[in-house]
């Protein structure tokens, strides 16, 4: 079967690169390849990239979906929960027919069905100080979509210590926030929030509620940051915290300086080993 004229144009966009795309791949990623900032070389970077998602819930679902669509070759999914009906208002990697199924397995089926170029690796366990380094060591970028402070601080600390790039986000009611952490170059999560809040200080989404589409908007922003990091294009949210309020449709970007006295990434770190924070934070979901 001869290639359509559009495919020939796409071939010309990658002919200067030593890439071996199939006809289906040229068609699938055509809108990427036509972008000068991406092209065939950039698409190859995406196909070779390895990204791990902490959580396959409200944030992890859209992040994984768009990364799979973009052709990110290896996507790890860390989640030890099962799909519940209350998840389906926002967690688009799952559906009613998968109630009771492990979220990691559900996400794997969704992403691999969307794009057969993608390999999804499931990690059906809860992250702890004992296992996190072993899980994230083989990935290029970590995406934190967790819904609790113990995990958020553990992921930040591990990524700083292992020099792993991290895209971190949180959502609450009608609001969301995103930042990108590049160890050694910009601030980490502790530069902004040095210690976890005491138990009961911050209610969970289960207690306070969450507008479903907020997770979609914030998760998509996380996915955008990941793609830019892989392609090495544009500016990221390193050194900034992006805040979004759905009710008044406002974005606000706050500069976050690197704290020289940060206990993890500062000049003289006092936290040099990973610890678990359950004793400091509420673990309710």
C-alpha positions as CSV (number, residue, x, y, z in Angstrom):
1,X,0.0,0.0,0.0
2,X,1.5,3.3,-1.0
3,X,1.9,6.1,1.5
4,X,-0.6,9.0,1.4
5,X,0.9,12.4,0.4
6,X,0.6,13.5,4.0
7,X,2.7,10.6,5.1
8,X,5.3,11.5,2.5
9,X,5.5,15.0,4.0
10,X,6.0,13.5,7.4
11,X,8.8,11.3,6.1
12,X,10.6,14.4,4.8
13,X,10.4,15.8,8.3
14,X,12.3,12.9,9.7
15,X,14.5,11.9,6.7
16,X,17.6,13.7,8.3
17,X,17.4,11.5,11.4
18,X,18.3,7.9,11.7
19,X,14.9,6.8,12.8
20,X,13.0,3.6,12.0
21,X,9.3,4.5,12.3
22,X,6.7,2.2,10.9
23,X,4.0,3.7,8.7
24,X,1.5,3.4,11.5
25,X,3.8,5.3,13.8
26,X,4.3,8.1,11.3
27,X,0.5,8.4,11.1
28,X,0.0,8.1,14.9
29,X,2.6,10.7,15.8
30,X,2.1,12.9,12.7
31,X,1.1,16.0,14.6
32,X,4.2,15.7,16.8
33,X,6.6,15.1,13.9
34,X,5.3,18.2,12.1
35,X,6.3,20.4,15.0
36,X,9.8,21.7,14.5
37,X,10.4,21.5,18.3
38,X,9.6,17.8,18.2
39,X,10.1,16.2,14.8
40,X,11.3,12.6,14.4
41,X,14.1,13.0,16.8
42,X,11.9,14.3,19.5
43,X,9.4,11.5,19.0
44,X,12.2,9.0,19.3
45,X,13.1,10.6,22.6
46,X,9.5,10.1,23.8
47,X,9.5,6.5,22.7
48,X,12.7,5.8,24.6
49,X,11.7,7.6,27.7
50,X,10.8,5.9,31.0
51,X,8.4,7.7,33.4
52,X,6.9,6.4,36.6
53,X,3.5,7.6,38.1
54,X,3.0,7.6,41.8
55,X,-0.7,6.8,41.9
56,X,-3.2,5.9,39.2
57,X,-6.0,8.0,40.6
58,X,-7.3,11.5,39.8
59,X,-4.0,12.9,38.8
60,X,-2.1,9.8,37.6
61,X,-5.0,8.8,35.3
62,X,-4.8,11.8,32.9
63,X,-1.0,12.0,33.2
64,X,-0.7,8.4,32.1
65,X,-3.3,8.8,29.4
66,X,-1.6,11.7,27.7
67,X,1.9,10.2,28.1
68,X,0.7,7.0,26.5
69,X,-1.0,8.9,23.7
70,X,2.3,10.9,23.2
71,X,4.2,7.6,22.8
72,X,6.2,7.6,26.0
73,X,7.7,4.1,25.7
74,X,7.7,2.9,29.3
75,X,5.3,4.0,31.9
76,X,5.5,2.7,35.5
77,X,2.4,2.8,37.6
78,X,2.7,2.6,41.4
79,X,-0.6,1.9,43.2
80,X,-1.8,-0.7,45.6
81,X,-5.5,0.3,45.6
82,X,-8.5,-1.2,43.7
83,X,-11.0,0.6,41.6
84,X,-14.1,1.8,43.6
85,X,-17.2,3.5,42.3
86,X,-16.4,6.8,44.0
87,X,-13.2,7.0,41.9
88,X,-15.0,7.1,38.6
89,X,-16.1,10.7,38.9
90,X,-12.5,11.8,38.1
91,X,-10.2,8.8,37.5
92,X,-10.4,8.4,33.8
93,X,-8.0,5.4,33.5
94,X,-10.8,3.2,35.0
95,X,-14.5,2.5,34.2
96,X,-17.5,0.8,35.8
97,X,-16.6,-2.6,34.4
98,X,-13.4,-2.6,36.3
99,X,-14.8,-2.1,39.8
100,X,-12.7,-4.2,42.2
101,X,-9.8,-4.5,39.8
102,X,-6.3,-3.3,40.9
103,X,-5.8,0.2,39.7
104,X,-2.4,-0.5,38.4
105,X,-3.8,-3.3,36.2
106,X,-6.7,-1.2,35.1
107,X,-4.4,1.7,34.1
108,X,-2.1,-0.7,32.3
109,X,-5.0,-2.1,30.1
110,X,-6.2,1.5,29.4
111,X,-2.8,2.9,28.3
112,X,-1.7,-0.2,26.4
113,X,-5.0,-0.4,24.6
114,X,-4.7,3.3,23.6
115,X,-1.2,2.9,22.3
116,X,0.5,-0.5,21.6
117,X,3.9,1.2,21.4
118,X,3.7,1.7,25.2
119,X,4.8,-0.8,27.8
120,X,3.2,-0.3,31.2
121,X,5.0,-1.7,34.3
122,X,2.9,-2.2,37.3
123,X,4.1,-1.8,40.9
124,X,1.2,-2.9,43.1
125,X,2.6,-1.9,46.4
126,X,2.6,1.1,48.8
127,X,5.7,3.2,48.6
128,X,7.9,3.1,51.7
129,X,11.4,4.2,52.6
130,X,12.5,0.6,52.1
131,X,11.2,0.1,48.5
132,X,11.0,3.5,46.8
133,X,14.6,3.7,45.6
134,X,14.4,0.2,44.1
135,X,11.2,1.1,42.2
136,X,12.1,4.5,40.8
137,X,15.8,3.8,40.0
138,X,15.2,2.7,36.4
139,X,13.0,5.7,35.4
140,X,14.0,9.0,34.0
141,X,11.2,11.1,35.5
142,X,8.9,10.7,38.5
143,X,5.3,12.1,38.5
144,X,3.8,12.5,41.9
145,X,0.0,12.2,41.9
146,X,-0.3,10.9,45.5
147,X,-3.1,12.1,47.8
148,X,-1.3,12.2,51.1
149,X,1.6,14.1,52.7
150,X,3.7,11.1,53.8
151,X,4.0,9.9,50.2
152,X,4.6,13.4,48.9
153,X,7.5,14.0,51.2
154,X,8.9,10.5,50.7
155,X,8.9,10.9,46.9
156,X,10.5,14.4,47.1
157,X,13.3,13.2,49.4
158,X,14.0,10.1,47.3
159,X,14.1,12.1,44.1
160,X,16.5,14.6,45.5
161,X,18.8,12.0,46.9
162,X,18.7,10.0,43.6
163,X,18.8,13.1,41.4
164,X,15.5,12.2,39.7
165,X,13.5,14.9,38.0
166,X,10.0,15.1,39.6
167,X,6.8,16.7,38.6
168,X,4.6,17.1,41.7
169,X,1.0,18.2,42.1
170,X,-1.8,18.4,44.5
171,X,-5.6,19.1,44.3
172,X,-8.2,20.1,46.8
173,X,-11.8,21.0,46.3
174,X,-11.7,23.5,43.4
175,X,-8.0,24.2,43.4
176,X,-4.7,22.6,42.2
177,X,-1.0,23.3,42.3
178,X,1.9,22.0,40.2
179,X,5.7,22.3,40.4
180,X,8.7,20.7,38.7
181,X,11.7,19.7,40.7
182,X,15.1,19.3,39.1
183,X,17.6,18.3,41.9
184,X,20.8,20.3,41.9
185,X,19.3,23.0,39.7
186,X,16.2,24.3,41.5
187,X,14.2,24.1,44.8
188,X,12.6,20.9,46.1
189,X,9.2,20.5,47.7
190,X,10.8,21.0,51.2
191,X,12.1,24.4,50.1
192,X,8.5,25.4,49.9
193,X,7.0,23.3,52.7
194,X,9.8,22.2,55.0
195,X,7.9,19.8,57.2
196,X,4.7,17.8,56.8
197,X,1.5,19.2,58.5
198,X,0.5,17.7,61.8
199,X,-2.3,15.0,61.7
200,X,-5.8,16.4,61.1
201,X,-4.5,19.8,60.0
202,X,-5.4,19.3,56.3
203,X,-8.6,17.4,55.4
204,X,-8.4,14.8,52.7
205,X,-10.4,15.0,49.4
206,X,-12.6,12.3,50.8
207,X,-13.5,14.6,53.7
208,X,-13.6,17.9,51.8
209,X,-14.5,16.8,48.2
210,X,-12.9,17.5,44.8
211,X,-14.4,18.7,41.6
212,X,-13.5,15.9,39.1
213,X,-12.3,18.1,36.3
214,X,-9.8,19.8,38.5
215,X,-7.7,16.6,38.5
216,X,-7.9,16.5,34.7
217,X,-6.6,20.1,34.3
218,X,-3.8,19.7,36.8
219,X,-2.9,16.2,35.6
220,X,-2.7,17.4,32.0
221,X,-0.4,20.2,33.1
222,X,1.8,17.6,34.8
223,X,1.9,15.6,31.6
224,X,2.9,18.8,29.7
225,X,5.8,19.3,32.0
226,X,7.0,15.7,31.6
227,X,6.9,15.9,27.8
228,X,8.9,19.2,27.8
229,X,11.5,17.7,30.1
230,X,11.9,14.7,27.8
231,X,12.1,16.9,24.7
232,X,14.2,19.5,26.5
233,X,12.0,22.3,25.0
234,X,10.4,25.5,26.5
235,X,10.5,26.5,30.1
236,X,9.3,24.4,33.0
237,X,7.8,25.1,36.4
238,X,11.2,24.6,38.1
239,X,11.5,27.3,40.7
240,X,7.8,28.1,40.5
241,X,4.5,26.9,42.0
242,X,1.6,27.1,39.6
243,X,-1.8,27.6,41.3
244,X,-5.1,27.2,39.6
245,X,-8.6,28.1,41.0
246,X,-11.4,26.6,39.0
247,X,-14.2,28.8,40.5
248,X,-12.7,32.1,39.2
249,X,-10.6,30.4,36.4
250,X,-7.4,32.1,37.6
251,X,-3.8,31.0,37.3
252,X,-1.2,32.3,39.6
253,X,2.5,31.5,39.4
254,X,4.6,32.0,42.5
255,X,8.3,32.0,42.5
256,X,9.9,29.5,44.9
257,X,13.6,30.2,45.8
258,X,16.0,27.4,46.6
259,X,16.5,27.3,50.4
260,X,20.2,27.0,51.2
261,X,19.1,25.7,54.6
262,X,16.7,23.1,53.2
263,X,17.1,19.9,55.2
264,X,17.2,17.7,52.1
265,X,18.6,19.8,49.2
266,X,20.4,22.5,51.1
267,X,24.1,23.1,51.5
268,X,24.3,21.1,54.7
269,X,21.4,18.6,54.6
270,X,20.2,17.1,57.8
271,X,18.0,14.5,56.2
272,X,20.3,12.1,54.5
273,X,18.3,8.9,54.9
274,X,14.7,8.2,53.9
275,X,12.1,7.9,56.6
276,X,8.4,7.2,56.6
277,X,6.1,10.0,57.8
278,X,2.9,8.2,58.8
279,X,3.6,9.2,62.4
280,X,3.5,12.9,61.5
281,X,0.7,13.0,58.9
282,X,-2.9,11.8,58.6
283,X,-3.1,8.9,56.2
284,X,-6.8,9.1,55.5
285,X,-7.8,9.2,51.9
